[in-house]
Amino acid sequence: MKALLLYRPNSEHERQALDYMRDFKIQTGKDLPTLDVDSPSGAQFIQTYDIMQFPAVIVTDDDGAVQNLWLGDSLPPATELSYYVQQ
């Protein structure tokens, strides 16, 4: 399983995403992988999973099937997400 934080840099939601990443690192000691949704790979990723609200946290299994998805203001507690972040 893998977790990924999706956000759009230089947007009104960037601060929320950066704060979430910082708090996640402080609470778990782990870095949360991120993806810029405006990059070519990010645009393809959000199209594949039909994600339109940011920031978003997605957890997928090894085959790419969605296990969990949180959008906008309802991002998961770091302790809940920490299980999915490998380091």
C-alpha positions in Angstrom: 0.0 0.0 0.0 1.1 3.5 -0.6 -0.2 7.0 0.4 0.2 10.2 -1.5 -0.7 13.8 -0.8 -2.0 15.6 -3.9 -2.0 19.4 -4.0 -1.7 22.3 -6.4 1.3 24.6 -5.6 0.7 28.3 -5.7 -3.0 27.9 -4.9 -5.2 28.8 -2.1 -4.9 25.3 -0.8 -1.1 25.1 -0.8 -0.7 26.4 2.8 -3.1 23.7 4.1 -1.1 21.0 2.3 2.3 22.3 3.5 1.1 22.5 7.1 -0.3 19.0 6.8 3.1 17.7 5.5 4.9 19.5 8.3 2.6 18.2 11.0 2.8 14.7 9.6 6.6 14.8 9.7 6.6 16.1 13.3 4.1 13.5 14.6 5.4 10.4 12.7 9.0 11.2 11.8 8.1 10.2 8.2 8.0 12.2 5.0 4.6 12.0 3.2 5.0 11.5 -0.5 3.4 14.3 -2.6 2.4 14.9 -6.2 1.9 18.2 -7.9 -1.4 17.9 -9.7 -0.3 20.4 -12.3 2.6 18.2 -13.5 2.0 15.9 -16.4 2.1 12.8 -14.2 -0.1 14.6 -11.6 -2.7 15.5 -14.2 -2.8 11.9 -15.4 -3.1 10.6 -11.9 -6.0 12.8 -10.9 -7.8 12.0 -14.2 -7.3 8.3 -13.5 -8.8 8.5 -10.0 -11.3 11.3 -10.8 -10.0 13.6 -8.0 -11.2 17.2 -8.3 -10.8 18.6 -4.8 -7.5 19.5 -3.2 -5.6 18.9 -1.1 -6.3 15.2 -1.2 -4.8 12.1 0.4 -5.1 8.8 -1.5 -4.1 5.4 -0.3 -3.8 2.7 -3.0 -2.9 -1.0 -2.8 0.0 -2.4 -4.9 -2.3 -2.9 -7.9 -3.5 0.8 -7.8 -6.9 0.1 -6.3 -8.1 2.9 -4.0 -8.2 1.8 -0.4 -9.0 5.2 1.1 -9.4 8.8 -0.1 -9.7 12.0 1.9 -10.5 15.4 0.3 -10.1 19.0 1.3 -10.7 19.8 5.0 -11.3 16.2 6.0 -7.7 14.9 5.8 -6.9 12.0 8.1 -5.0 12.2 11.4 -1.3 11.6 11.0 -1.5 8.5 13.2 -4.1 6.9 10.9 -2.2 7.7 7.7 1.2 6.8 9.1 0.5 3.0 8.7 0.4 3.4 4.9 3.6 5.5 4.6 6.7 3.3 4.2 10.1 4.5 5.4 
